[in-house]
Amino acid sequence: VSLKVPIIFGIIVVVGFIGNALVVVVVAANQQMRNTTNLLIINLALADLLFIVFCVPFTASDYALPFWPFGDAWCKIVQYLVIVTAYASVYTLVLMSLDRYLAVVHPITSMSIRTEANTYWAIAVTWVVIFVACVPLLMAHGEVMYLFAEEEYSVCVFLQKEGWSYHVFQITFFATSYVIPLLLICGLYICMLMRLWRGVAPGGRVSAESRRGKKRVTRMVCIVVVIFAVCWCPIQLVLVLKSLALFEITPLTVMIQIISHVLAYMNSCVNPFLYALISDNFRKAFRKVVYCR
């Protein structure tokens, strides 16, 4: 396990870094692709890049090493950035869902809202709120020493001290980084689907296009909601159960935790394909970048 897990995480880092970096380069290099949806896709790619850089390698080190070798300051910074980037990724998905909702349900009235300037503001406000709201977590984590086999080891953990409760933190994180965003995404897409299903276009040709549009949106709903929920649900539940001392450490549960981590981190690799490669424009742009055309 100490060897296989870091290798798997290493593959995730490489694939995720290349995939998300390509997304950023493709949109940045193509002025005609600078629309609200693609700006949010760039933000999602950047958030996933930061998550991959500041989360996956250090989780891998936890599995590979019996101690934390990076010191107390880096322990605080890493745990802070893990939470920040996780929130940034999730709430970018919410912004993307809101953007699609406005485009479908209020196509005319939302034109003045769905602008590049407003998108930049929404992205900036999201990051600022997350950075500020997560500042207390810098004090909630730290390096702790423990004795094992008459030797002293360091570990980076949540500090159980007065005013801090690990299970309250983990349940709050589960609610605010998984349950609430997922409910928001589901609610927006349900409203969007209801609007599409109620819409009746005059003429057969338009009706056919409307039906094709419904199929595309339905497919996107399934991809967005199901992939997000499936990838993050196991590790979120594992962390909550561990915080409540309901996750007994056995070879089976350790394997479940590893698989849960891998599945969650794979979401950062899937996102470039999930939100970018579904577009013909992105596919063509990817080919131009990869083949230097």
C-alpha positions in Angstrom: 0.0 0.0 0.0 2.8 2.4 0.9 4.1 2.1 -2.6 1.0 1.5 -4.8 -1.0 4.4 -3.4 1.6 7.1 -4.1 2.0 5.8 -7.6 -1.8 6.0 -8.2 -1.9 9.5 -6.8 1.1 10.4 -9.0 -0.8 9.3 -12.1 -3.8 11.5 -10.9 -1.5 14.5 -10.4 0.1 14.1 -13.9 -3.2 13.5 -15.8 -5.1 16.2 -13.8 -2.3 18.7 -14.2 -2.0 18.2 -17.9 -5.7 18.1 -18.5 -6.5 21.3 -16.5 -3.5 23.1 -17.8 -4.7 22.4 -21.4 -8.1 23.8 -20.5 -6.5 27.1 -19.3 -4.2 27.4 -22.3 -6.9 26.7 -24.8 -9.3 29.3 -23.5 -6.6 31.9 -22.8 -5.2 31.5 -26.3 -8.6 31.8 -28.1 -10.3 35.2 -27.8 -13.5 33.9 -29.4 -13.9 31.4 -26.6 -14.0 34.1 -23.9 -17.7 33.7 -22.9 -19.2 33.3 -19.4 -19.3 29.5 -19.4 -15.7 29.1 -20.6 -14.5 31.7 -18.0 -16.1 29.5 -15.3 -14.5 26.5 -16.9 -11.1 28.2 -16.6 -11.8 29.0 -12.9 -12.8 25.3 -12.3 -9.5 24.2 -14.0 -7.4 26.6 -11.9 -9.2 25.4 -8.7 -8.6 21.8 -9.7 -5.0 22.5 -10.5 -4.4 24.1 -7.0 -6.3 21.2 -5.4 -4.1 18.6 -7.3 -0.9 20.5 -6.3 -1.7 21.1 -2.7 -3.8 18.1 -1.8 -2.9 14.9 -3.7 0.9 14.8 -3.1 0.6 15.4 0.7 -2.2 12.8 1.0 0.1 10.4 -0.8 2.9 11.2 1.7 0.5 10.3 4.5 0.1 6.8 3.0 3.8 6.4 2.2 5.4 7.8 5.4 4.6 7.1 9.1 5.2 10.8 9.9 4.7 14.3 8.7 8.1 15.6 7.3 7.1 19.1 6.3 6.9 21.0 9.6 4.1 22.8 11.5 3.8 25.9 9.2 3.4 23.9 6.1 0.9 21.6 7.9 -1.3 24.6 8.5 -0.9 26.0 5.0 -1.6 22.7 3.2 -4.7 21.9 5.2 -6.0 25.5 4.7 -5.4 25.3 0.9 -6.9 21.8 0.7 -10.2 23.2 2.1 -10.0 26.4 0.1 -9.5 24.7 -3.2 -12.1 22.1 -2.5 -14.7 24.8 -1.8 -13.5 26.8 -4.9 -14.1 23.8 -7.2 -17.5 22.9 -5.8 -18.9 26.5 -5.8 -17.5 27.0 -9.3 -19.8 24.1 -10.3 -22.6 26.0 -8.6 -21.8 29.2 -10.6 -21.7 27.1 -13.8 -25.1 25.7 -13.0 -26.5 29.2 -12.3 -25.0 30.4 -15.6 -26.8 27.6 -17.5 -30.0 28.2 -15.6 -30.0 31.9 -16.5 -29.2 31.1 -20.1 -32.0 28.6 -20.5 -34.8 29.9 -18.2 -34.2 33.7 -18.7 -32.3 33.9 -22.0 -33.3 37.5 -22.8 -33.4 39.2 -19.3 -30.2 37.5 -18.2 -28.1 38.9 -21.1 -27.2 42.0 -19.1 -26.3 39.8 -16.2 -24.3 37.1 -18.0 -21.4 39.3 -19.1 -17.7 38.7 -18.9 -17.3 41.5 -16.3 -19.9 40.1 -14.0 -18.4 36.7 -14.4 -15.0 38.0 -13.3 -16.7 39.7 -10.3 -18.5 36.5 -9.4 -15.3 34.5 -9.5 -13.4 37.1 -7.5 -16.1 37.4 -4.8 -16.2 33.6 -4.5 -12.5 33.3 -4.0 -12.4 36.2 -1.5 -15.3 34.8 0.6 -13.7 31.3 0.7 -10.2 32.6 1.6 -11.6 34.8 4.4 -14.1 32.2 5.7 -11.4 29.5 5.9 -8.8 31.6 7.8 -9.7 30.1 11.2 -8.7 26.7 9.8 -5.0 27.9 9.9 -5.2 27.7 13.6 -7.3 24.5 13.7 -4.5 22.3 12.2 -0.9 21.7 13.4 2.0 19.4 13.9 1.7 17.0 16.9 4.4 14.6 18.2 3.6 11.1 19.3 5.5 8.1 20.5 5.6 4.8 18.6 7.9 1.9 19.4 9.9 4.2 21.7 10.5 6.6 18.8 9.0 10.1 18.4 7.1 10.9 15.2 5.3 14.0 14.0 1.8 14.1 12.4 -0.3 16.8 10.9 -3.7 16.7 12.5 -6.8 18.7 13.5 -6.0 20.2 16.9 -8.5 19.0 19.5 -8.4 22.0 21.8 -10.9 24.3 23.6 -13.2 25.8 21.1 -12.4 23.3 18.3 -14.4 20.2 17.6 -13.3 17.8 14.9 -16.6 16.2 14.3 -18.4 19.6 14.2 -15.8 20.8 11.6 -16.1 17.6 9.5 -20.0 17.6 9.6 -20.0 21.4 8.7 -17.5 20.7 5.8 -19.7 17.9 4.6 -22.8 20.1 4.6 -21.2 23.2 3.1 -18.9 21.5 0.5 -21.2 18.6 -0.6 -24.8 18.6 0.5 -25.7 22.3 0.0 -23.8 22.7 -3.3 -25.4 19.5 -4.6 -28.8 20.6 -3.6 -28.3 24.0 -5.3 -27.1 22.3 -8.5 -30.0 19.9 -8.5 -32.5 22.6 -7.8 -31.2 24.8 -10.6 -31.2 21.9 -13.1 -34.7 20.8 -12.1 -36.0 24.3 -12.7 -34.2 24.4 -16.0 -35.6 21.1 -17.1 -39.1 22.1 -16.1 -38.8 25.2 -18.2 -37.5 23.3 -21.2 -40.2 20.6 -20.9 -43.0 23.3 -20.6 -41.6 25.1 -23.7 -43.7 24.6 -26.8 -42.1 25.8 -30.1 -44.3 26.4 -33.1 -43.4 24.4 -36.2 -42.0 20.9 -36.6 -38.4 21.9 -37.3 -38.2 24.0 -34.2 -39.8 21.3 -32.1 -37.2 18.8 -33.3 -34.4 21.2 -32.3 -36.2 21.7 -29.0 -36.2 18.0 -28.4 -32.5 17.7 -29.2 -31.8 20.5 -26.8 -33.8 18.7 -24.1 -31.7 15.6 -24.6 -28.4 17.5 -24.4 -29.5 19.3 -21.2 -30.7 16.0 -19.7 -27.4 14.4 -20.5 -25.5 17.3 -19.0 -27.6 17.2 -15.8 -26.9 13.5 -15.4 -23.1 14.1 -15.9 -22.8 17.1 -13.6 -24.9 15.8 -10.7 -24.0 12.1 -10.8 -20.3 12.4 -11.4 -19.9 15.0 -8.7 -22.1 13.1 -6.2 -20.4 9.7 -6.9 -16.9 11.0 -6.8 -17.2 12.9 -3.5 -19.8 11.0 -1.5 -17.6 8.1 -0.3 -14.7 10.2 1.1 -17.1 12.7 2.6 -18.9 9.9 4.5 -15.6 8.3 5.5 -14.3 11.6 7.0 -17.6 12.2 8.9 -17.6 8.7 10.3 -14.0 9.0 11.3 -14.7 12.3 13.1 -17.5 10.5 15.0 -15.2 7.6 15.9 -17.5 5.3 13.9 -14.9 4.2 11.4 -13.0 1.3 12.9 -9.5 0.9 11.4 -9.2 -2.5 9.8 -7.5 -3.7 6.5 -10.9 -3.5 4.8 -11.8 0.1 6.0 -8.3 1.3 5.1 -8.8 0.0 1.6 -12.2 1.7 1.5 -10.6 5.0 2.6 -7.9 4.7 -0.1 -10.5 4.0 -2.8 -12.6 6.9 -1.6 -9.6 9.2 -1.8 -8.7 8.1 -5.2 -12.3 8.5 -6.4 -12.6 12.0 -5.0 -9.2 13.1 -6.5 -10.1 11.6 -9.9 -12.9 14.1 -10.1 -10.2 16.8 -10.7 -9.0 14.7 -13.6 -12.4 14.1 -15.0 -13.5 17.7 -15.0 -11.5 18.9 -18.1 -13.1 16.1 -20.1 -16.5 16.5 -18.5 -16.9 20.2 -19.0 -14.5 20.9 -21.9 -14.2 17.9 -24.3 -18.0 17.7 -24.5 -17.7 20.9 -26.7 -16.7 20.7 -30.4 -15.0 24.0 -30.1 -12.8 22.7 -27.2 -12.0 19.6 -29.1 -10.8 21.6 -32.1 -8.8 24.0 -29.9 -7.2 21.0 -28.0 -6.1 19.6 -31.3 -4.5 22.9 -32.3 -2.6 23.1 -29.0 -1.5 19.5 -28.9 -0.4 19.4 -32.6 0.9 23.0 -32.6 -1.3 23.9 -35.6 
